[in-house]
Amino acid sequence: MTTQTLRWAALSGALAVSIGAFGAHGLKPHLSEYQMAIFEKGVQYQFVHTLALLGVALLQEHPGNQKALRWSARLFLVGICCFSGSLYLLACRDLLPFPVGWAGPVTPLGGLGFIGGWVALATLRR
């Protein structure tokens, strides 16, 4: 298994738990139900794609398909950062001391990263 991919998956998992707990306990009193739903959607997608990234790390133990697996890992990481990260910012926009309007157009780019990661996995050969 590629240690680097495993480390990214572990870091993302730890961050997803931390961010989720922070949202549930620290932010809930400050966010509307709609904002909280956006925040939780970011956490949900981060968790799902962290597990996908862990799967990619396990698949990297086998020779062959390394290029597709590297691309899948990269695209899942881009998706986590752009999709989930932008949702966290957008949900908290009223609490932040800086504008985050730019984060709105970043969200679909993260979604494309997720889709690309799954498509890269679909290209694996036996």
N, CA and C atoms as an extended XYZ file, in Angstrom:
378
Properties=species:S:1:pos:R:3:atomname:S:1:resname:S:1:resid:I:1 pbc="F F F"
N         0.844       -1.168        0.000 N   MET     1
C         0.000        0.000        0.000 CA  MET     1
C         0.892        1.235        0.000 C   MET     1
N         0.473        2.245       -0.711 N   THR     2
C         1.243        3.471       -0.728 CA  THR     2
C         1.039        4.184        0.598 C   THR     2
N         2.107        4.340        1.330 N   THR     3
C         2.038        4.951        2.649 CA  THR     3
C         1.483        6.367        2.579 C   THR     3
N         1.852        7.097        1.544 N   GLN     4
C         1.383        8.476        1.412 CA  GLN     4
C        -0.141        8.530        1.277 C   GLN     4
N        -0.718        7.671        0.466 N   THR     5
C        -2.172        7.651        0.299 CA  THR     5
C        -2.842        7.246        1.604 C   THR     5
N        -2.281        6.269        2.307 N   LEU     6
C        -2.824        5.854        3.596 CA  LEU     6
C        -2.773        7.009        4.592 C   LEU     6
N        -1.685        7.754        4.596 N   ARG     7
C        -1.563        8.901        5.512 CA  ARG     7
C        -2.598        9.977        5.196 C   ARG     7
N        -2.809       10.256        3.902 N   TRP     8
C        -3.825       11.236        3.522 CA  TRP     8
C        -5.205       10.779        3.959 C   TRP     8
N        -5.493        9.489        3.810 N   ALA     9
C        -6.791        8.949        4.231 CA  ALA     9
C        -6.945        9.075        5.747 C   ALA     9
N        -5.900        8.738        6.485 N   ALA    10
C        -5.954        8.827        7.944 CA  ALA    10
C        -6.136       10.274        8.397 C   ALA    10
N        -5.411       11.183        7.782 N   LEU    11
C        -5.538       12.604        8.130 CA  LEU    11
C        -6.942       13.112        7.813 C   LEU    11
N        -7.460       12.744        6.656 N   SER    12
C        -8.796       13.171        6.273 CA  SER    12
C        -9.849       12.599        7.222 C   SER    12
N        -9.682       11.353        7.624 N   GLY    13
C       -10.615       10.754        8.577 CA  GLY    13
C       -10.588       11.459        9.923 C   GLY    13
N        -9.382       11.746       10.414 N   ALA    14
C        -9.254       12.461       11.687 CA  ALA    14
C        -9.885       13.855       11.592 C   ALA    14
N        -9.648       14.528       10.468 N   LEU    15
C       -10.245       15.852       10.278 CA  LEU    15
C       -11.761       15.777       10.170 C   LEU    15
N       -12.281       14.757        9.497 N   ALA    16
C       -13.732       14.623        9.356 CA  ALA    16
C       -14.389       14.446       10.728 C   ALA    16
N       -13.795       13.626       11.579 N   VAL    17
C       -14.330       13.437       12.926 CA  VAL    17
C       -14.253       14.750       13.703 C   VAL    17
N       -13.112       15.408       13.637 N   SER    18
C       -12.920       16.662       14.370 CA  SER    18
C       -13.863       17.755       13.883 C   SER    18
N       -13.965       17.913       12.575 N   ILE    19
C       -14.830       18.939       11.999 CA  ILE    19
C       -16.292       18.631       12.310 C   ILE    19
N       -16.668       17.364       12.202 N   GLY    20
C       -18.037       16.972       12.517 CA  GLY    20
C       -18.390       17.255       13.975 C   GLY    20
N       -17.483       16.934       14.888 N   ALA    21
C       -17.720       17.192       16.310 CA  ALA    21
C       -17.780       18.696       16.586 C   ALA    21
N       -16.893       19.436       15.956 N   PHE    22
C       -16.895       20.899       16.128 CA  PHE    22
C       -18.219       21.481       15.644 C   PHE    22
N       -18.702       20.990       14.514 N   GLY    23
C       -19.973       21.474       13.988 CA  GLY    23
C       -21.136       21.134       14.910 C   GLY    23
N       -21.166       19.903       15.397 N   ALA    24
C       -22.273       19.451       16.240 CA  ALA    24
C       -22.288       20.135       17.600 C   ALA    24
N       -21.112       20.405       18.145 N   HIS    25
C       -21.053       20.943       19.504 CA  HIS    25
C       -20.734       22.437       19.559 C   HIS    25
N       -19.907       22.900       18.653 N   GLY    26
C       -19.491       24.301       18.727 CA  GLY    26
C       -20.260       25.243       17.821 C   GLY    26
N       -20.647       24.753       16.657 N   LEU    27
C       -21.295       25.633       15.688 CA  LEU    27
C       -22.814       25.588       15.717 C   LEU    27
N       -23.367       24.474       16.169 N   LYS    28
C       -24.824       24.294       16.097 CA  LYS    28
C       -25.614       25.477       16.673 C   LYS    28
N       -25.200       26.049       17.809 N   PRO    29
C       -25.964       27.182       18.338 CA  PRO    29
C       -25.867       28.444       17.463 C   PRO    29
N       -24.887       28.499       16.575 N   HIS    30
C       -24.635       29.704       15.783 CA  HIS    30
C       -25.109       29.609       14.336 C   HIS    30
N       -25.512       28.422       13.918 N   LEU    31
C       -25.919       28.229       12.530 CA  LEU    31
C       -27.410       27.930       12.437 C   LEU    31
N       -28.011       28.369       11.348 N   SER    32
C       -29.408       28.028       11.097 CA  SER    32
C       -29.491       26.543       10.743 C   SER    32
N       -30.710       26.017       10.700 N   GLU    33
C       -30.877       24.610       10.305 CA  GLU    33
C       -30.332       24.386        8.896 C   GLU    33
N       -30.584       25.343        8.010 N   TYR    34
C       -30.102       25.237        6.623 CA  TYR    34
C       -28.572       25.225        6.588 C   TYR    34
N       -27.944       26.128        7.317 N   GLN    35
C       -26.479       26.176        7.352 CA  GLN    35
C       -25.905       24.900        7.964 C   GLN    35
N       -26.570       24.395        9.003 N   MET    36
C       -26.098       23.160        9.641 CA  MET    36
C       -26.204       21.984        8.673 C   MET    36
N       -27.263       21.955        7.878 N   ALA    37
C       -27.418       20.881        6.885 CA  ALA    37
C       -26.303       20.947        5.844 C   ALA    37
N       -25.934       22.147        5.424 N   ILE    38
C       -24.822       22.307        4.474 CA  ILE    38
C       -23.531       21.803        5.101 C   ILE    38
N       -23.275       22.192        6.349 N   PHE    39
C       -22.066       21.770        7.052 CA  PHE    39
C       -22.015       20.245        7.158 C   PHE    39
N       -23.141       19.647        7.566 N   GLU    40
C       -23.197       18.199        7.716 CA  GLU    40
C       -23.020       17.478        6.383 C   GLU    40
N       -23.493       18.071        5.294 N   LYS    41
C       -23.296       17.480        3.962 CA  LYS    41
C       -21.801       17.433        3.643 C   LYS    41
N       -21.068       18.480        3.992 N   GLY    42
C       -19.625       18.482        3.792 CA  GLY    42
C       -18.942       17.371        4.564 C   GLY    42
N       -19.350       17.187        5.822 N   VAL    43
C       -18.776       16.124        6.659 CA  VAL    43
C       -19.097       14.752        6.066 C   VAL    43
N       -20.354       14.570        5.639 N   GLN    44
C       -20.776       13.285        5.061 CA  GLN    44
C       -19.936       12.932        3.837 C   GLN    44
N       -19.785       13.865        2.921 N   TYR    45
C       -19.008       13.593        1.708 CA  TYR    45
C       -17.533       13.392        2.033 C   TYR    45
N       -17.021       14.095        3.033 N   GLN    46
C       -15.626       13.885        3.410 CA  GLN    46
C       -15.444       12.471        3.956 C   GLN    46
N       -16.358       12.007        4.796 N   PHE    47
C       -16.243       10.657        5.334 CA  PHE    47
C       -16.312        9.603        4.236 C   PHE    47
N       -17.281        9.715        3.359 N   VAL    48
C       -17.446        8.721        2.292 CA  VAL    48
C       -16.188        8.646        1.439 C   VAL    48
N       -15.651        9.804        1.088 N   HIS    49
C       -14.493        9.803        0.186 CA  HIS    49
C       -13.183        9.537        0.920 C   HIS    49
N       -13.175        9.702        2.229 N   THR    50
C       -12.034        9.244        3.020 CA  THR    50
C       -11.968        7.723        2.974 C   THR    50
N       -13.120        7.077        3.097 N   LEU    51
C       -13.148        5.610        3.003 CA  LEU    51
C       -12.760        5.146        1.600 C   LEU    51
N       -13.203        5.884        0.582 N   ALA    52
C       -12.799        5.555       -0.791 CA  ALA    52
C       -11.287        5.688       -0.934 C   ALA    52
N       -10.721        6.739       -0.357 N   LEU    53
C        -9.278        6.951       -0.415 CA  LEU    53
C        -8.538        5.822        0.304 C   LEU    53
N        -9.091        5.360        1.410 N   LEU    54
C        -8.501        4.219        2.117 CA  LEU    54
C        -8.531        2.977        1.231 C   LEU    54
N        -9.637        2.774        0.515 N   GLY    55
C        -9.728        1.654       -0.424 CA  GLY    55
C        -8.691        1.750       -1.524 C   GLY    55
N        -8.469        2.952       -2.016 N   VAL    56
C        -7.444        3.157       -3.045 CA  VAL    56
C        -6.072        2.796       -2.486 C   VAL    56
N        -5.813        3.198       -1.246 N   ALA    57
C        -4.523        2.870       -0.625 CA  ALA    57
C        -4.337        1.357       -0.540 C   ALA    57
N        -5.387        0.641       -0.194 N   LEU    58
C        -5.292       -0.824       -0.109 CA  LEU    58
C        -5.091       -1.453       -1.481 C   LEU    58
N        -5.756       -0.913       -2.499 N   LEU    59
C        -5.599       -1.432       -3.860 CA  LEU    59
C        -4.194       -1.183       -4.414 C   LEU    59
N        -3.524       -0.178       -3.905 N   GLN    60
C        -2.191        0.145       -4.415 CA  GLN    60
C        -1.149       -0.891       -4.038 C   GLN    60
N        -1.504       -1.853       -3.206 N   GLU    61
C        -0.584       -2.943       -2.866 CA  GLU    61
C        -0.332       -3.843       -4.061 C   GLU    61
N        -1.286       -3.914       -4.967 N   HIS    62
C        -1.183       -4.805       -6.118 CA  HIS    62
C        -0.488       -4.099       -7.272 C   HIS    62
N         0.393       -4.785       -7.956 N   PRO    63
C         1.049       -4.168       -9.106 CA  PRO    63
C         0.054       -3.924      -10.237 C   PRO    63
N         0.374       -2.994      -11.076 N   GLY    64
C        -0.512       -2.647      -12.185 CA  GLY    64
C        -1.553       -1.642      -11.725 C   GLY    64
N        -2.105       -0.942      -12.655 N   ASN    65
C        -3.143        0.049      -12.385 CA  ASN    65
C        -2.674        1.208      -11.504 C   ASN    65
N        -1.388        1.348      -11.326 N   GLN    66
C        -0.892        2.383      -10.420 CA  GLN    66
C        -1.255        3.791      -10.898 C   GLN    66
N        -1.219        4.003      -12.198 N   LYS    67
C        -1.540        5.328      -12.720 CA  LYS    67
C        -2.990        5.691      -12.401 C   LYS    67
N        -3.910        4.785      -12.650 N   ALA    68
C        -5.327        5.036      -12.370 CA  ALA    68
C        -5.555        5.235      -10.874 C   ALA    68
N        -4.869        4.464      -10.058 N   LEU    69
C        -5.039        4.592       -8.610 CA  LEU    69
C        -4.466        5.905       -8.096 C   LEU    69
N        -3.334        6.333       -8.637 N   ARG    70
C        -2.771        7.636       -8.240 CA  ARG    70
C        -3.735        8.763       -8.596 C   ARG    70
N        -4.308        8.691       -9.816 N   TRP    71
C        -5.257        9.723      -10.235 CA  TRP    71
C        -6.506        9.703       -9.383 C   TRP    71
N        -6.977        8.519       -9.057 N   SER    72
C        -8.149        8.410       -8.208 CA  SER    72
C        -7.893        9.048       -6.845 C   SER    72
N        -6.756        8.740       -6.239 N   ALA    73
C        -6.408        9.321       -4.932 CA  ALA    73
C        -6.320       10.838       -5.017 C   ALA    73
N        -5.647       11.337       -6.033 N   ARG    74
C        -5.510       12.791       -6.198 CA  ARG    74
C        -6.871       13.465       -6.352 C   ARG    74
N        -7.710       12.872       -7.188 N   LEU    75
C        -9.015       13.472       -7.445 CA  LEU    75
C        -9.925       13.400       -6.224 C   LEU    75
N        -9.851       12.325       -5.456 N   PHE    76
C       -10.626       12.260       -4.218 CA  PHE    76
C       -10.157       13.345       -3.239 C   PHE    76
N        -8.853       13.557       -3.165 N   LEU    77
C        -8.336       14.613       -2.278 CA  LEU    77
C        -8.771       15.997       -2.741 C   LEU    77
N        -8.730       16.235       -4.040 N   VAL    78
C        -9.213       17.515       -4.578 CA  VAL    78
C       -10.685       17.682       -4.236 C   VAL    78
N       -11.463       16.617       -4.399 N   GLY    79
C       -12.880       16.671       -4.080 CA  GLY    79
C       -13.127       16.990       -2.615 C   GLY    79
N       -12.394       16.318       -1.731 N   ILE    80
C       -12.554       16.568       -0.301 CA  ILE    80
C       -12.235       18.021        0.023 C   ILE    80
N       -11.118       18.517       -0.477 N   CYS    81
C       -10.725       19.900       -0.181 CA  CYS    81
C       -11.702       20.909       -0.778 C   CYS    81
N       -12.035       20.735       -2.046 N   CYS    82
C       -12.865       21.725       -2.732 CA  CYS    82
C       -14.343       21.601       -2.379 C   CYS    82
N       -14.896       20.396       -2.425 N   PHE    83
C       -16.323       20.223       -2.162 CA  PHE    83
C       -16.614       20.421       -0.676 C   PHE    83
N       -16.031       19.570        0.150 N   SER    84
C       -16.321       19.661        1.581 CA  SER    84
C       -15.807       20.973        2.164 C   SER    84
N       -14.601       21.357        1.790 N   GLY    85
C       -14.039       22.610        2.306 CA  GLY    85
C       -14.886       23.815        1.975 C   GLY    85
N       -15.381       23.894        0.749 N   SER    86
C       -16.205       25.045        0.376 CA  SER    86
C       -17.547       25.009        1.106 C   SER    86
N       -18.110       23.813        1.332 N   LEU    87
C       -19.357       23.739        2.094 CA  LEU    87
C       -19.153       24.192        3.533 C   LEU    87
N       -18.025       23.841        4.136 N   TYR    88
C       -17.741       24.309        5.500 CA  TYR    88
C       -17.688       25.831        5.529 C   TYR    88
N       -16.996       26.411        4.566 N   LEU    89
C       -16.890       27.871        4.510 CA  LEU    89
C       -18.243       28.531        4.265 C   LEU    89
N       -19.002       27.994        3.320 N   LEU    90
C       -20.298       28.585        2.997 CA  LEU    90
C       -21.274       28.481        4.171 C   LEU    90
N       -21.242       27.368        4.878 N   ALA    91
C       -22.129       27.206        6.032 CA  ALA    91
C       -21.799       28.210        7.136 C   ALA    91
N       -20.528       28.537        7.256 N   CYS    92
C       -20.064       29.430        8.333 CA  CYS    92
C       -19.858       30.870        7.876 C   CYS    92
N       -20.315       31.200        6.686 N   ARG    93
C       -20.027       32.512        6.095 CA  ARG    93
C       -20.389       33.672        7.002 C   ARG    93
N       -21.458       33.565        7.782 N   ASP    94
C       -21.879       34.664        8.665 CA  ASP    94
C       -20.977       34.812        9.887 C   ASP    94
N       -20.194       33.812       10.181 N   LEU    95
C       -19.312       33.839       11.352 CA  LEU    95
C       -17.884       34.251       11.013 C   LEU    95
N       -17.556       34.254        9.726 N   LEU    96
C       -16.182       34.503        9.303 CA  LEU    96
C       -15.931       35.991        9.087 C   LEU    96
N       -14.711       36.442        9.379 N   PRO    97
C       -14.393       37.864        9.221 CA  PRO    97
C       -13.976       38.255        7.796 C   PRO    97
N       -14.123       37.337        6.871 N   PHE    98
C       -13.727       37.603        5.482 CA  PHE    98
C       -14.799       37.037        4.554 C   PHE    98
N       -14.903       37.600        3.357 N   PRO    99
C       -15.930       37.115        2.420 CA  PRO    99
C       -15.555       35.744        1.844 C   PRO    99
N       -16.574       34.913        1.637 N   VAL   100
C       -16.335       33.578        1.086 CA  VAL   100
C       -17.228       33.307       -0.122 C   VAL   100
N       -17.693       34.363       -0.765 N   GLY   101
C       -18.525       34.181       -1.948 CA  GLY   101
C       -17.836       33.388       -3.037 C   GLY   101
N       -16.520       33.466       -3.088 N   TRP   102
C       -15.751       32.722       -4.083 CA  TRP   102
C       -15.872       31.218       -3.879 C   TRP   102
N       -16.259       30.779       -2.674 N   ALA   103
C       -16.316       29.346       -2.387 CA  ALA   103
C       -17.480       28.665       -3.111 C   ALA   103
N       -18.534       29.405       -3.434 N   GLY   104
C       -19.682       28.828       -4.123 CA  GLY   104
C       -19.314       28.143       -5.426 C   GLY   104
N       -18.566       28.824       -6.312 N   PRO   105
C       -18.179       28.170       -7.565 CA  PRO   105
C       -17.157       27.037       -7.389 C   PRO   105
N       -16.509       26.953       -6.240 N   VAL   106
C       -15.516       25.901       -5.995 CA  VAL   106
C       -16.203       24.563       -5.701 C   VAL   106
N       -17.398       24.616       -5.121 N   THR   107
C       -18.103       23.393       -4.725 CA  THR   107
C       -18.288       22.427       -5.894 C   THR   107
N       -18.808       22.891       -7.052 N   PRO   108
C       -18.973       21.942       -8.156 CA  PRO   108
C       -17.651       21.396       -8.691 C   PRO   108
N       -16.576       22.170       -8.559 N   LEU   109
C       -15.261       21.657       -8.980 CA  LEU   109
C       -14.857       20.474       -8.099 C   LEU   109
N       -15.161       20.578       -6.821 N   GLY   110
C       -14.904       19.454       -5.917 CA  GLY   110
C       -15.751       18.251       -6.277 C   GLY   110
N       -17.003       18.509       -6.654 N   GLY   111
C       -17.874       17.415       -7.101 CA  GLY   111
C       -17.314       16.727       -8.329 C   GLY   111
N       -16.765       17.520       -9.245 N   LEU   112
C       -16.122       16.936      -10.427 CA  LEU   112
C       -14.899       16.107      -10.030 C   LEU   112
N       -14.183       16.565       -8.995 N   GLY   113
C       -13.060       15.778       -8.485 CA  GLY   113
C       -13.516       14.421       -7.978 C   GLY   113
N       -14.620       14.409       -7.218 N   PHE   114
C       -15.165       13.131       -6.738 CA  PHE   114
C       -15.539       12.230       -7.908 C   PHE   114
N       -16.257       12.789       -8.870 N   ILE   115
C       -16.672       12.005      -10.033 CA  ILE   115
C       -15.454       11.461      -10.766 C   ILE   115
N       -14.448       12.313      -10.966 N   GLY   116
C       -13.225       11.879      -11.643 CA  GLY   116
C       -12.512       10.765      -10.897 C   GLY   116
N       -12.509       10.831       -9.578 N   GLY   117
C       -11.893        9.769       -8.782 CA  GLY   117
C       -12.580        8.434       -8.979 C   GLY   117
N       -13.906        8.463       -9.024 N   TRP   118
C       -14.659        7.222       -9.257 CA  TRP   118
C       -14.462        6.723      -10.683 C   TRP   118
N       -14.422        7.639      -11.644 N   VAL   119
C       -14.191        7.230      -13.037 CA  VAL   119
C       -12.808        6.607      -13.182 C   VAL   119
N       -11.813        7.191      -12.514 N   ALA   120
C       -10.470        6.606      -12.558 CA  ALA   120
C       -10.483        5.187      -12.007 C   ALA   120
N       -11.258        4.944      -10.955 N   LEU   121
C       -11.366        3.576      -10.425 CA  LEU   121
C       -12.037        2.648      -11.432 C   LEU   121
N       -12.965        3.184      -12.203 N   ALA   122
C       -13.674        2.371      -13.196 CA  ALA   122
C       -12.750        1.911      -14.310 C   ALA   122
N       -11.607        2.554      -14.468 N   THR   123
C       -10.676        2.177      -15.542 CA  THR   123
C        -9.702        1.073      -15.118 C   THR   123
N        -9.806        0.621      -13.870 N   LEU   124
C        -8.892       -0.438      -13.404 CA  LEU   124
C        -9.074       -1.706      -14.224 C   LEU   124
N        -7.954       -2.369      -14.492 N   ARG   125
C        -7.956       -3.640      -15.206 CA  ARG   125
C        -7.558       -4.743      -14.249 C   ARG   125
N        -8.025       -5.921      -14.514 N   ARG   126
C        -7.682       -7.076      -13.658 CA  ARG   126
C        -6.294       -7.554      -13.932 C   ARG   126
